[in-house]
């Protein structure tokens, strides 16, 4: 007797689901009656409230164990790596802001405002106020994380790690699967209200600007690394290209660590330095994600007719630089973790942030690719620092030996 096992249906990735949600949402918005759009807006508004409620859990659950784990190690090379990663992330944010402020007002102006719009208020939405705001969550994470290090609180550290697992599980199994529905509802509302053409045109410009900005960030990173490490920056960047393409394809810095390690070694970085820098930077170096978050936020602000004040974007960049560092290795972790940041710092509406999520998720791999490729530049600098330290130690030993011989 022959038994036939049922064929497993192929798993559809998040990106195809998002594109399908965009297409279906546009069709529904064109032909669905008003009551249908108002019904989908009930889910959109409620899910938006749920995101805002869960953001403090994301921050406390991810930032706290990250601080506790990295704070136990105080080696000079590790501190240098973390300092370079954070400086690179901040540079990417301010660089993206400067480029966006100079370019976006020239190519866009009030697309979300100028288009004739019809309103479709939701029949109802469930209000879910967060238990604390973003700043309070960050301060709590730092206090608890540093406290764990100071008192060596093993029980509390274990609890923080378990909370991280819960948060990561919720993101992977609740938020990410529901994102296509959130994007669908937003796209249906935009289409029905008559703003789709303006939004799509503006979003395409934002995507092009994001690609150009992340490329420029990589060029600057490898130019600096080349000068410090005395290597050809373009050749070093070209060597990292396989890791860049792999990161774009899989959208995960953690999953791309083996490829990043291999290409970093080909750039002449020592085994020990690459083994220290690459895994660490996979979690703390987010220059590409930061650049994308700033470009998307600035572009959507200009589309909404808002100015781009330096003070507000400084607030935004600093909050994102801390919140995004502990974002999990799931697609869209950064943009979800920073949901309330855009609202708190830039006054984003739920509709505008829904568009930002859709645009970010469509090109999530681009930020990841820039992140991990830039890790190779940091590895070059740290390796040169360790070589210099080794040379200094050797010279000190030789000097002490010669002094002993003279005596």
N, C-alpha and C positions, 0 to 999 in steps of 0.2 A: 504494500500500500504506500502511496506517495503522499506525503503531507506538504502542503504549501503554506509557508509562513507568510503572514501579511506583510506587504512592503511598508516600510516606514516612510511617512511623508517627509520630504526635505524641509529642513528648518529654514524659515525665511528670516533674514537678518533685519536689524532695526532700520538701516538706511532705506531698503526697498519699501518697508512699511511706511516710512515717513513720506517718501515720494508718492506712494499710493494714497496716503491720507491727504496730501496736498491736492492731487488730481481729483479724487472723489469729493473732497470738500468744495473745490471750485465748481464741480458739476452740480452738487446739491445746492450750493448758493445761487446758481443760475436759475434753477427750475423749482426748487422746493417752496412751499407756501410759507407765509410769515410765521405761522405757529410752529413749524418744524425748526426754523432757525432759532426761535426763542427757546424751544425745548433743548436744542444742542447747547445753547448758551447757559442753560442751567448746569450742565456738566462742566462746561468750561470755567464758569465762575466758581463753582464748588471745588473743583480740582485745583484751581489757582489758590483758593484759601487753604487747601490741604498742603500745598507746596510751602506756603508762607509759614504754616504751623510747624512743619517738619524741619525747616531750615535750622533752627537752634539745635535740634537733635543731631543733625548732620555735623554742625560745627563742634559741639561738645563731644560727640561720639568719635569724631575722626581727628580733631586737632589735639585733644587731651592725650591719647595714647602715643601720638606722633611725637609730642614734646617729651613725654616720659621716656620713650625709647631712645631718641637721639640725645637727650640730655645726660644720659649715663656715660657718654663717651666724650672726652674732651681733648682728643689728640689734635695736634696742630694741623695735620693734613685734613682731618675731618672738619674742623672749624673753618679752615680755609675753603673747603669745598662748599659748605653750607653758606658761607659769606658770599662766595662768588655766585652761587645759584640764586640767592636772594637779590643780589645786586643786578644780575642779568635779567631777572624777572621784572624788577622795578624799571630798569632801563628800557625793556621792551614795552612796558606800559606807557611811559612818558614819550618814547619815540613814536609809538602808534598814535598817542594823543596829538603830538605836534603835527604829524603828517595829516591826520584826520581834520584837525582844525584848519590846516592850510588848504586842503583839497576839497573836502565835502561841501563847504558853502559855495564852491565854484561849480559843482556838477549836480547839486541837488538843492531843493528849497521847498519845504513844506508839503511833500507829497501826501502825507497822511491828513493834512489840514485842508489843502486846496481842493481835493476831490469831493464831489457831491456825495454826501453820506446820508444813509437812512438808518435809523436806530432800531435795534431789535432787543429790547430789554428782556432779560431772563424772567421766566415766571416766578422763580424762586432761586435762592442760593443760600447755602448753609454757611453761616459765619463761624470760622474756627480761629479765634485769636491765638497767636503764639504765646507760649508761657514766658518768653523773654525776647528782647530784640537782638539784633545781630551783634551790636557792640557788647552787650552784657554777656552773650554767649562766648564771644572771643575772650573777654576778660576772665570769665569763669574757667575756660579751657586752659589759659595760661597759668592761673593760680593753682588749679588742681594738678596740672601736668608738672609744673615746677615743684609743687609740694610733694608729689610722689617721688621725685628725684631726691629732694632734701631729706625726707624721712625714710626713704627706701620702703615705701608702702606697697608691699607685694600684693596684698589683698585688693587694695584700691586699683592697682595697676591691672590686675586680672579682671576686675570689674570693668575697667575702661576698655580693655581689649574685647570683652564680651559685648559691651555696648557697641563697639565698632563693628563687630560681626552682625549685630542686629540691624544697625543702620545700613550697612552694605547689602544685607539680604533684602531689606525693604526697598532700597534703591533698585536693585537688580530685578526683583520679583513683583514690585508694585508700581513704582514710578515709571521706570523705563517702558514696561509693557503698555502703560496707559498714555504715554506721550503721543503716540499716533492719533489716539482719539482726541486729545487736547489740541493737536495741530489741525485735525480735521474740523473740529468745531470752530476754531479761530479762522480757518480758511473759508469755511462756509459763511461766516458772518462778514468777513471782508468782501467776499464776492457779492453777497446779497446787498450790502450797503453801497456798492459801486466803487470801492477803493482798490480792487484787485490789481488793475493795470498799473496804477501808480506804485503800489507796494512791490510788485514783482520787478518793475524796472529799477526801483531804488535798491532792492535787495541784491540784484545782479551787480550793481555798481559796488555795493558793500563787499560782496564776495571777491570781486576783482581787486579791490583795495586791500582786503585781508591777505590775499595771496602775495601781492607786491610787498606789503609791509613785513610779513614773516620772512620772505626771501631777503629783504634788506637787513633784517635783524640777524639772520645767519651770516651774511657777509660781514657785518660789523663784528660779530662774535669771533669769527675765524680770522679776521684781520688782526684783532687784538691778540688772540691766541698765537697766531703766527709770529707776531713781533716778539712776544714774551718767550715762546719756545724756539724761536729761530728756525721756523719752518715755513714753507710756501703755503700761504693760507688757502689759495684756490685748489692746490693739489690735495691739501688735507680735507677740504670741504668735498671735493670730488670723491675721495676715498670713502666718505661717510654716506654717499648717495644710496647704496643698497639698503642701509639702515633707514634712511629717509623714506624710501619707497615702501619698505616693509611696514614702517610705522603708519604711513598714510593708509595702507591697506587694512591693517588689523585694528587701528584706532586704540592701541593700548601700549603705553610705554613699558609696562611690566612684561608684557608678552614679547616685546621686541628686544629685551635685554641681551639675549644671546647674540643677536645680529649686531647690536650696538657694541658689545664687547669685542667681537671679532674685528669689526672695522676700526675700532679705536686702537687695538693692538697693531693693526696694519699701519697706523699713523706713527708708530714708534713709541707708543706709550707702554710703560712697563706693566708686567702682569699684575703686580701688587697694586699699583695706582689705578689701573683700569678696574680691578676687582673691588676697590673701595669706592671710586667715584661713580661709576655707571649705575650700580644698584641704588645708591643713595640719591643720585640726581633724578632717577626715574620717579621719585616721590616728591622731591623738593624743588626741582628746576622746571618751571612752567612758563618760560618766556613766550613760547608760541601760543599757548592758551591765553596768557595775559594779553598779548598783542591782539588776538582775535576778539577777546571780550571787550577791549577798549574800542577797536574799530567798529564792531557791531553796535555798541552802545552809542558811540558818537554819530554813526550813520543814521541810526533810528531817531536820535535826538534831533538831527537836522531835518529828517523827514517829517518830524512832528512840529517843526518850526521853532525848536528851542535853541538857545545859545549853548556854547561849549565852555563854560567858565572853568578856569584852572582850579579854583578852590574845590568845586564839586567833584571834578575828575580826580584831583589828588586824594580826596576822601574815598572815592570809588576805587582807585588803583591800590591804595594801602589796604583797604578791606579785602579786595580780591586777592592780593598777594599773600595774605594770611589764610583766608578761607580756602582758596584753591589748592594750597600746598598739600592739604590733607584729604583732598577729594579722592574717592576710590577709583580703582581701575576699571570702571564700567563706563560704557559710552554715555557721554553727556553728564558725567559726574560733576565737572567743573561748573557748567551752566546751571545745573540744579542746585548745587551748593551755594551759588551766588545769587539765588533768586531774589532774596530780600535785600541784597546789597544794592542792586540797581534801583530798587524802590526807595531805600533809605537815603542813598547818596544822590541819585539823579531824578527822583520822583517819577519813576517809570510806572505806567498804568499796567494792569494785568494784560490788556490786549497787546501793548507794545512788547512786554516781556515774552508773551507767547510767540510773537513773530521772531524775537531774538533766539528763542529756543529752537524754532524750526530752522533758522538760518545757520545757527551754530552746529546743530546736529547734522545738517546736510554736508558740512565740511569739517566734521569733527576730526577726521584723520589728518588734516592739514596742520592743526595746532599740535597734535601728538608728534607728527613728523618733525616739526620745528623744535619741539621740546627735546626729543632724544638726540637729534643731530647736534644741537647745541651742547648736549652733555659731552660730546667728543671734544669740543673746544675747551670746556672746563677741565677735562682730563689732561689736555696738553699743558695747560697752565699749572695745574697741581703737580704734574710729573716734573716739570721744569723746577718748581719750588723744591720738591724732594731731592732732585739732583743737586740743586744748589746747597741744600742742607747737608747732603752727604759729602759734597766737596769741602764745605766749611768744616765738618767734623774731621775729615781726613787732614786738612791743613792744621787744625788744632792739635791733632795727635802728632803730626810731624814736628810742630813747633815745640811741644812738650818733650818729645824725644831728643831733639837737638839741644834743648836747655839742660836736660839730664846728662847728656854726653859732655857738655861743656863743664858741668860741675865735677 
